Amino acid sequence: MSSKKLKKYGNIDIPAQSLHPPDKDGYLTKQGGSIKTWKRRYFILKDRTLYYFKTPKDMIFTGKIDLEPHSLVKEEQGKKKPNLFSITTAKRIFFMYPDNAQEVKSWVDSISRSIDRLKGNGHPMPVASPSITPSPTPTPVGHGGHNGEMIKSPRVKLSLAKHQISFLKDEDSKVLEFWQIWSESIPAREDLSPGMAIDFTVATSADQQKLTWRTSGPQNIFIQKMVDFFWNVGAPESEIDRLNDVGALINPVRIGSWIDMSSKGGMDGGWFFPVDIPLKLAVEAADAGDAIKKFSDWAESHNIVSVYAVGRDMGAAPPRQTEVRLRIPGPTGDAQVQLGVEAFTAFDFPPLPDVVLSIIKMSRSHDGASLSVITSSEGFVRLGLMVPKPSTETVLQLLDFAGGNKESMALFEGSLHSSGPSWVEYQYLQKGFGYGVYKEGFDIVFHYEVGEEMCE
């Protein structure tokens, strides 16, 4: 990553020499995140942060470890690696070792002193206690939660909603750990300036076996936290470069991160820009191929010149997937939905099921329909027709069709204090892109606005 790119898109370049005099510095060999390889890096301990670089002359750090009041550093005796010690934070456990045994105690002592200085002075982000479980009275799906009680913060709502998902109740779950790392990467409300806000949304499949969590906010407070999150979960350096390139091209006022997860252990994440931009700029974020060309030609033929969101996944292995969301043109809501339905044929997806088409036709709210289009270099990945504000009757009919549990969905909505989904998405995931952990074929997804967190 070049310093020039990063300066265009968030000031995150910190030369190693600027951190001198350090509290402690020297070479350590560190284990990677998702890919458990060992790499020798030059570490600098400064105040509450342990930075690491490829060389002492680097202008940009490769990564960093933020120490917290409850962090723990200790020697790891009896392991295969000599001189090994670990640092435990809320995000993960880091393993590393110096070149000789004499340095182990020096590093452990120095890091311990940094942690001790934080105790009593730290301000960790408040997280709802795992023992808190919502107990809302089940209400009709589509009308959950607003019963006059105090409206909780979006972060607490997300945590409560998480406790309603069966596969996220296992404390040893890797998926739960992934959710925790992501949630702790969201900037604190205290980082906001007056007039700024952080948005939170969550989406669940009708059977609650797959969820997507999203947050977004001002670019200047999100970019560093996002880059740190991607480093911590092992995103490829080339994709972090791509984030900087596209960010420099679009220069969005707001940016955000998302994570997907499934009951089968599926985990994915990435970035998105929730801003109106010209279609041609959104296309720049995608990998070249027949799919993105076909989509561009289709959009041009229908006079679609802008999108309202673009995003990309940061998974460890290609093909990369790029999503664009666009408002479907049309004089009426029915005309918009009809064009969205026809897009499935235009992009070589199977048609929507007849029962679903019948439910869509009978539902009342169509105006403002959108498309979610995901492409890769290997073809179309997923297509979703998004219809706003489905009625309670529509939601119940769709749950019956999809085999969803109405009481479970009511409890989920209740934990969010939601009056119903803001969108219902009729989506199709192409064969081969589920990788054995995501449902392929047709699915129904409900999107919920969790709320805004603003500077007081």
N, C-alpha and C positions, 0 to 999 in steps of 0.2 A: 504494500500500500504506500502510495507516495504522499509526502507531506502536502503537496499542492492539492491533491484531491480532497484530503481531509479538511483543509482550510476552507474549501468551497462549501463544505457541508458539515459544519459542526467543528468547533475548535477542540480536537481531542489529541493533538500532537503534543507530547511532553518529552523533550530531549532528556536523555539520561543525565547529562551534565547539569541540567537545571535542578536536579534533585539533590545536589551536593551542597553542604555536607550531609551524608545519610546517617540514619541511626544504625544501619548495618548494610553492607553490600558484599557481593561476591558471587561466584558461580555455583549454581545448584542444578542437579538433574531432576526434572519434574515429569510426573506422569500426566498424560493427556486426559481430556474429558471423555467424550464418547469413544474415541479411538485410543486404547490404552498403550500408546507408545511412550518411550522415554526420550526427552530432549533436554540437552544442556542449555541453560539460559543464564543470563546475567541478571541477578536480582538486586533490587534496591528497596530497603525498608525505610519509609519516610512517614513519620507520624502514624496514621491509622491504616496505611496502605502499603502493600508489598507489590511493587511493580516488577515486571520482568521483560528483558530485552534480549535480542539475539547477540548483541555486542555492547560494550560500554560506550560506544560512539554513536549508537542509534539515536535518531531524532524522534522516533515513535515507539511506544511500548508495544510489545506483542500481546500482553495481557496484564491483568492485575488482580490481586486478592484484597478485597475490602474486609478489614478486621472489624469485629463487633464486640460489644461488652461481654457477650456470652460465647465468643469464639474460644477454642481450646487448641493448644499446641502441645504435642508430646512426642517423645521418642517412641519408635515402633521397633521393639526388640523381638528377635526371633523370626523376622521376615527374611525373604530370600535376598532382598537388596541390602547391602551393608550401609550402616550409618543412616538408616531411614528415619524420617520423622514426618508427622502429619499435622495439618492445620484443619480444624473443623469449623465451618461457618454454617449459617442457615441455608446456604445454597448447596454446598457439597463438601466432601472431604478431599483435601489436596495432599498428595504424597510427593516427597522430594528428598534428596540426599546431597550432602556436600562431597568434596573430593577426599576428605579425610575425617577420621573419627573425632579429632580435636574440635572441628568446626561445628559438630552437631550441637553440643551444649551451648556454644556461643550463639547460634541461630535461635535455638529454643528459648534461651534466656532473653535475648533481645526482643523476640516476638511477644513473649510473655509480658515484658515490661510495657510494650505498646498496648496490649490488651488491658493490663491493669490500669493504665491511664484512662482508658475509656469507661471503666466501671464507675457508675455514678454520674458520668457525664454524657453517656450515649443517649441517643434518641431513636431507638429502633422503631420501624413502622408498626403501628398497632395492627395486630392480626386477631381475628376472632378466635377464642379458645376452641380447640377441637371438641370440648365437652358440650359446647352450645349446640343444641339441635332445635330447629324450629318446630313449633307445634300448632301451626295454624289449623283452624277448622276447615276441612275440605270444602271448597266452594266450587261452583260450576266452572269448569275449565273455560278460560277466556275471560274470567272475572275474578281473579284471585287477589286476596291480600289487603285491599284498601278498606280497613274497618275502623279507621279513626285512631289507630295506635301510631306511635311515633315512627316516622319513616326513617329507616336506618341508612347509613352511608352506603354508597355503591360497593365499597370493598367488603363490608359486612354482608351485604346481600349476596355477593358472589360466593363468599365463604359458606353462607347458609345454604345456597343453592347447591354447592358442591357436596354438602353433607346429604343431600337428597338422592345422589347418584350412587347406585349400589356398588359399581366397580371402583369408586373413589373412596370407599370406606376402609379399604385394606391399608393399614399404616405402613406396610412393607412394599406397597405397590410402587413400581418405577414410574407409572403414569402419575400417581399422586405426587411423587417427588418432582416430576417435571412441572406439574401445575404450581407447586410451591416455588420453584426457582423462577418461573415466569412471573408469578404474582409479586414476588419480592423485587423484581426488576422494574416495576412500575414506579415512576417518580412519586415522591411524597407530595401531599397537598401543600406543605410549607414551601416547596420549590416554586409554586405558582406566583405570578404577579397579579395585581388586581385586574379583573376582567378576563383572566385566563381560566380554562376549564379542562379537566380530564374526563373523557367519555368512556363508558363501559357498556359492552353488550355481550350477550351469550346466545348461542343457538344450540338446539338439541334436536336430534332426529325424533320422530314420533315414538319410536320404541326406546328412546333414551340410551341407546347403545353407542352413540357418537355425539360429541359435543365440540363446539368451537367457541373459544373465548377471545374477545378483542378489547383492546384499549388504545386510545389515541389522545394526543394533546399537542401543545406547542412544540415545534421542531427543536427549539433551543434547549428545552429541558428534557426531551425524550431521547435525542440522538445518542448521547453518551451511555445512558442506561441500556438502550437497545443494543448497541454494539457490544457492551459488556455481556449482556445476556447471550447473544449469539456466540461470542467467544467461549463463554462458560459451558454451553451445551455442545460445543464442537462443530460449529458451522464452518464450512470451508472458507479460507481467506479470500478465495476468488469471488465468492458470493458477497462477502462484506465489501470488497472492492466494487462489486456491481451495485450494491446499495448506494455507495458514495457517488458512483457515476450517474445513476438515474436521479439521485437526489440533487446533484449539481445541475442536471439538465432541467428538471422540473421546478426545483427550489420550492417545495411545498411549505405552506405556513404550518400545517399540522401533519404529523406522522404517527404511526402506531405499530404495534406488534400483535400477532395472533398466534394461538396454538390450537391444534386439533388433537383429539384423543378418542380412543375407542375402547370398548370392553375387552377386545382381543389384544390389547397392548399397543395399539397404534399410537404413535406420537409424531407430530410434525409441527413446524412453526415457521414464521416468516414475518415480513414487514408489509405495511400497506400505507398508502397516502389517501386519506379520505377528503380529497379536494377535486373540484371541477378542473379538468385539464383537456386540451385538445386531444382527440383520438390519436393523432399521429405521434404525439409524445408518449402516450400510454403504450403504443405498439413498440416503442423503442425499448421498453422494459422486458419484452418477450423475446424468446429465442426464435431465430429465423426458422421457417418451415412452412409446409403446405397449410397447416391449420391457421396460423396467424394471418397468412395471406388471404385465405378463404374468408376468414372473419372480416378482415379489412375491406375486401371487395363487397361483401354483403352489407356492411355498415355504410359504405359509400353509396351503394345502390338505394339505400333507404334514407339518405341525407342525414346520417348520424355523424356528427363532427366532434362530439365531446363525450367524455365519460365522467362519472362522479367518484370513482375510486379505482386505484390500480394497486396490485400487490404481488408478492412473489414468495415462494417457499425457500427455506434455507436448509433443507435436508442435506445429509452428508453425501448422498449419491444422486447423480443425474438419472433421468432427465428432469430439468428444472421446470417448475410449473408457474405460470403467470396468470393472474386473475384480473379481469376488468369488469366493472359493473357500470351499466349504462341504462338510461331511461329509454323505454321503448316509445318511439314516436307514434302518434295516431290521434285523430280528432276526438275519440271517445275511449273510455276505459276498455270497453269490449273490443274495440279495434286494436288497442295496444296488446291485450291478452292474445288475440287471434294471431297477431304478427309474432308474438313470443312462442306460441304453439307451433307455428310454421317454421321457426328457427330450428327446431329439433330435426325436421326433415332436411332443411338446408345444410345443416352441419353433420349430416349422416348419423344422427342419433335415432334410436327407436322412438316411435310416437308415444305420447303420454297414454296411460291406460284409459279405456273408455269410461270406467267408473269415475276416475279422477276428472276427466273432461266434463262429465255430467255434473259433478260437484262444483267445479269451477263455473260452469254456465249458470248454475242456480245461485251462486254466491253473489252478494250485492256490491261489494267494493272492489273495483278493478282499476279505477283511475290512478295513475302513477306507477303502473307495473314496470318492472325492471328485468334485465337479464344479467346473470352472472356467467361469464364465459372464461373457462380455464383451458389454456393451450400449453403445449410443449413442443419441442423439436420433433417428437415422434407422433404428433397428432393432437386432436382434441382430447382433453382429459375429462372434463365435466361441464355440463350445461344446466343452468337452473333458471326457471321462470319464477320471479319473485312478485307476489301479489300482496299489496298492503292491507293491513287491518282486517284479517279474516274474522267473521262473526263467530260467536260461540257455537252456533249450529254447524257452521262449516268445520270448525276445529273438531267437534265431536264426531262428525261424519268421517273426517280424515283419520282420526284415531281408530275408529271402527275398521276402516279399510286397511290401515297399517298394522293393526293388532296392538296398538298402544294401550297402556294402562291409564285410564282416566283419573283414578284417584291419585296415582303417583304424579301425573302431570299437574293436577290441581295443587299438590303439596309443593311441587317445584315452583309453580307460579306464585304460590303463597309466600314462599321464602324470598322471592324477588319483589314482593308487594306489587305485582303486576296486574294490570287490568286486561291482559291478554297479549298475544303476540303482535309485534309491530309488522311482521311479514310472515307469510307462509311461502316456502320455496319448494317447488316441484322440480327435483333435480335427478339427473342420470349420470352415474359414474361409469365410464367405459371399462370394458373388460381389460384386465391386466394392470389397472392402476390402483387396485385396492391392496395389492401386495400381501394378501392373506390376512390383513388386519382391519380393513375398511370394507363396508358393504358395497359390492358392485351392483350395477343396474339401477333401477328406479328407487327413489327414497323421498320421504317428505320431511322437511326440516322447518321448525318454528324458531323465529328470531325474536329476541326480547331486548328492548332498551332497558338497561339496568339503571342508568342515571348519570348525572354529571356531578363532578366534584369540583367546586370552585374555591378560589381564594377568598377568605373571609376578610 
